[in-house]
Amino acid sequence: MVAWIQRFWLIVAVVVLVACSSGAVPLRETQVVDGLEITLDTPNRPRMNTAVDFIVLLRDAQGNPVDDANVYLDLDMPAMPMGVTRPVALPDGPGRYWARTAYTMEGLWEITVVVERSSMTYRAMFHRDVLQ
């Protein structure tokens, strides 16, 4: 009986670990555009029609957080053009901006992070493969 209970809890633990790791691991990519470091954090394996958090981190050439920017995302699917989704990223801490939206189709998406600061506009493009 004890061995059966131990096996049961082992199976429960494995199921929980697999469920928690199905896309919850963030994918972090960074690009430097004209001295501005733009980092995008998203789930590693996003799913369609599910809310997705986008975290944008901004640092200047000296590594200091950038807090005085307007940030939005342009999400587009080149293989199936259907218009651009454009969520605005809100300030969420020093050099950190947050947006949430959902992918509407599976496939390869282009995410352009657009940063407007002073009289400059910076653009960094990232790609994500969305699962059904």
KALINJO-V777722 format. One line per field, one symbol per residue. phi: phi as a letter, one per 40 degrees, with the letter a starting at -180 (. if undefined). psi: psi as a letter, one per 40 degrees, with the letter a starting at -180 (. if undefined). A space follows every 10 residues. Layout:
# KALINJO-V777722
phi: ???
psi: ???
This chain:
# KALINJO-V777722
phi: .ccccccdcc cdcccccccc cchcccbbbb bbbfgccbbb baccbcbcfb dbcbbbbbbc ccgccbbbbb babbbabdca dagccbcccc dahdgbbbab abccachcbb bbcbbbafbb bbbbbbbbcc cc
psi: dddddddddd dddddddddd egeehihhii ihhfehhhhh hiidgiiifh hhhhhhhhia deeiihefih hihhhigddg hfihhgihhi hfihehihih aiheiiahih hhhhhhhbei hihhhiihhh i.
